[in-house]
Amino acid sequence: MTDLAPEDAKLVTLARSVRARNGAAEGAAVRDLDGRTYNASTVALPSLKLTALQAAVAAAVSSGAEGLEAAVVVTEASAVDAESLAAVRDLTSSGPVFLADASGELREQL
């Protein structure tokens, strides 16, 4: 987790943990404008499908978050999908979105 501020590194840890705990394809974590964090994994139900980042954003919004400072996705995918990025951008136009692999190694900052 090189080049990450401590609060962003914490998001990576949370995203890795929820991904591992749930055996999910992705884990994500977001930090709202008050410094509260929310994490989630991929949701794959017959009637509901959410990426981990969409689920984390939904958790933040349902808890009253009005904006985001930063977001992290931990996945083996090579990029953050457009729908996930759009969910974050609904709450921040400039907050970083970090992409990390399962080991927590930062691959990209959007």
N, C-alpha and C positions, 0 to 999 in steps of 0.2 A: 504494500500500500504506500508506495513512495509518492512524494509530492502532494500528499493530502493533509489538509488541516486536521487537527484532532477531532473536531466535530464531524467532519466528513468521513474520517476513518471509522468513527463510531457507526455511521450509517452503513458502511461496508460490512462491519461486524454483524449488525442487526440483520442485514439482507442475507448474508451467508448463513446465519443461524436459522432463520425461518425456512430458507430453502432446504437446508440439511434436515431439520426437524420434520418437515412435511414430505420429504422425498420428492420435491417439486422440480419442475424444469427451470423455474426462475424464482428468485427471491428479490424483494425490493424494500427500500426504506426511504422515507421522506422526512424532512424537517420543516415545520411550519414557521411562520414569522415570530412566534412566541418561543421558539426553541424546542417545542414538543416534537417527539418522533413517533412515527407510525410505520409498521412493517407488515408485509403480507407476502404470500406466495401465490403462484398461479392458481386460479380457480377454474376447474374443468368439470362442471356438472352437466348433465344432459340439458338442463334448461338455462344454464348461466355459464358463460365463458369470459374470464377476465385475465389479462396479463397480470403479472405480479405488480407492476407499476400502476396499472389502472386500479387494482385492489387497494394498494397503499394510498393512492390519491383519494379514493372513495372513503377509506377509513378516516383520513384527515378531514375531508369535507364534512363527513357525517358527525365529526367531533367539534365542528365549528371553525376549522381553519379557514382563513380568508386569503391566504397566500402561502407560498412555499419559498424557502431559502435554497434548498438543494434536494437532489434525489439521486439514488443509486439503484442500479439493476445489476444483479449477479446472475450470470447465465453463461452457457457455452455458445450462445448465438454470437455472430460476428458484429451485430448492430442492434441498436434499440429500434423496435418497430415503430412505425409512424403513429399508430393509435396510442401507444404508450406515451410517446413524446407529446402528442397533442393533449393528453390528459394533464400532463405537467404544465404545459404552456397555457392551459386554461387558467392556471393559478400564478404563473410567473413567466415573464417574457425574457428574463435575464439570468435566473438562477441556474447553476450548473446541473447537468445530468451526467453522472459518471457511469460508465460501463466497466464492470469488473468480471473476471472469470471466477470459477469456483474456489480458487486458492486465495482470492482477494486481490489479485494483481490487477491494477488499473490498466485498462486497454484503451479507453477513449474518454474524453470530456467533451460534451456537447454544449 
